[in-house]
Amino acid sequence: MIEPLADTPQGVLGFRVAGEIHRDDYDNVLTPALKRALDAGDGLRTLYLIESLEKMDPSALWSDAKVGFDLGIRHHDAWVRSAIVTDVDWLTRATRLFAWMIPGEVRVFPVNELEPAKTWVAGA
């Protein structure tokens, strides 16, 4: 599941990720929110609180690839900062390893540093 994360600083899109990820999570939550922010023209500042990641449907993987191409490559300069907040060890290592592929600045924070992550991604 991907759902909007409440209580993020103004100008920051926050998402909570937990359990199984499905295509609908991209089609109905993540992609529309990113496109709306992109259309607003203020730059993309995103925060992902990933509590668990048990399974991703193959259709969700395809949606993830499409978002990466459509919004990541085509609008590379729009991405300002992304904060990945998680205690999932393999995800922390993978994000650090592939951070060079993510547009804008990227940092990984442990869950107990959610508030500093919000401050950093907001640019304060």
C-alpha positions as CSV (number, residue, x, y, z in Angstrom):
1,M,0.0,0.0,0.0
2,I,1.1,3.5,-0.8
3,E,-0.9,6.3,0.9
4,P,-0.3,10.0,1.4
5,L,1.6,10.9,4.5
6,A,0.0,13.6,6.6
7,D,1.9,16.3,8.4
8,T,4.6,17.1,5.9
9,P,6.0,20.6,5.4
10,Q,4.5,22.8,2.8
11,G,5.7,21.9,-0.6
12,V,6.7,18.4,0.4
13,L,4.9,15.4,-1.0
14,G,4.9,12.6,1.6
15,F,4.0,8.9,1.1
16,R,3.8,6.0,3.5
17,V,4.6,2.6,2.1
18,A,3.8,-0.6,3.9
19,G,3.1,-4.2,3.0
20,E,2.3,-5.1,-0.6
21,I,2.5,-2.6,-3.4
22,H,0.1,-2.9,-6.3
23,R,-0.4,-1.1,-9.6
24,D,-3.4,0.8,-8.2
25,D,-1.0,2.4,-5.6
26,Y,0.8,4.0,-8.5
27,D,-2.2,4.7,-10.7
28,N,-4.4,6.2,-7.9
29,V,-2.0,7.7,-5.3
30,L,1.7,8.2,-6.3
31,T,1.6,9.2,-10.0
32,P,-1.3,11.6,-9.8
33,A,0.2,13.4,-6.8
34,L,3.6,13.7,-8.5
35,K,2.1,15.0,-11.7
36,R,0.0,17.6,-9.9
37,A,3.1,18.8,-8.1
38,L,5.1,18.8,-11.3
39,D,2.3,20.8,-13.0
40,A,2.5,23.4,-10.2
41,G,6.1,24.1,-11.2
42,D,7.6,24.4,-7.8
43,G,10.0,21.5,-8.0
44,L,9.5,18.1,-6.5
45,R,10.4,17.5,-2.9
46,T,9.3,14.0,-1.8
47,L,9.5,12.0,1.4
48,Y,8.9,8.2,1.4
49,L,8.3,6.6,4.8
50,I,8.8,2.9,4.0
51,E,7.7,0.9,7.0
52,S,7.8,-2.5,5.2
53,L,8.0,-3.8,1.7
54,E,6.8,-7.3,1.6
55,K,5.9,-7.7,-2.1
56,M,5.5,-5.8,-5.3
57,D,3.2,-7.0,-8.0
58,P,4.8,-7.3,-11.5
59,S,2.3,-4.6,-12.7
60,A,3.5,-2.3,-9.9
61,L,7.1,-2.8,-11.0
62,W,6.1,-1.8,-14.5
63,S,4.3,1.3,-13.1
64,D,7.4,2.1,-11.1
65,A,9.5,1.9,-14.3
66,K,7.1,4.1,-16.1
67,V,7.1,6.7,-13.3
68,G,10.9,6.6,-13.4
69,F,10.9,7.3,-17.1
70,D,8.0,9.7,-17.4
71,L,8.8,11.8,-14.4
72,G,12.4,11.0,-13.5
73,I,14.0,11.2,-16.9
74,R,11.7,13.6,-18.8
75,H,11.5,16.0,-15.9
76,H,14.9,15.4,-14.3
77,D,15.5,19.0,-13.4
78,A,12.2,19.3,-11.5
79,W,13.4,17.0,-8.8
80,V,14.9,18.9,-5.9
81,R,15.2,16.5,-2.9
82,S,13.9,13.1,-2.0
83,A,14.1,11.6,1.5
84,I,13.8,7.9,2.0
85,V,12.9,7.1,5.6
86,T,13.2,3.4,6.5
87,D,14.6,0.8,8.8
88,V,14.5,-1.9,6.0
89,D,18.2,-2.7,5.8
90,W,18.3,-4.0,2.2
91,L,16.4,-1.0,1.0
92,T,18.7,1.4,2.8
93,R,21.7,-0.2,1.1
94,A,20.1,-0.4,-2.3
95,T,19.1,3.3,-2.2
96,R,22.6,4.3,-1.2
97,L,24.0,2.2,-4.0
98,F,21.7,3.5,-6.7
99,A,21.2,7.1,-5.4
100,W,23.2,8.3,-8.5
101,M,20.2,7.2,-10.6
102,I,17.6,9.2,-8.6
103,P,17.2,12.8,-9.8
104,G,17.9,15.6,-7.4
105,E,19.5,15.2,-4.0
106,V,18.7,11.9,-2.1
107,R,19.2,11.0,1.5
108,V,18.3,8.0,3.5
109,F,17.1,8.4,7.1
110,P,16.2,5.8,9.8
111,V,12.6,5.9,10.9
112,N,13.5,7.5,14.3
113,E,14.8,10.5,12.2
114,L,11.5,11.2,10.4
115,E,11.3,14.8,11.7
116,P,14.9,15.7,10.6
117,A,14.1,14.1,7.2
118,K,11.1,16.3,6.8
119,T,13.2,19.4,7.6
120,W,15.9,18.4,5.2
121,V,13.6,17.6,2.3
122,A,11.8,20.9,2.8
123,G,15.1,22.7,2.5
124,A,15.2,24.2,5.9
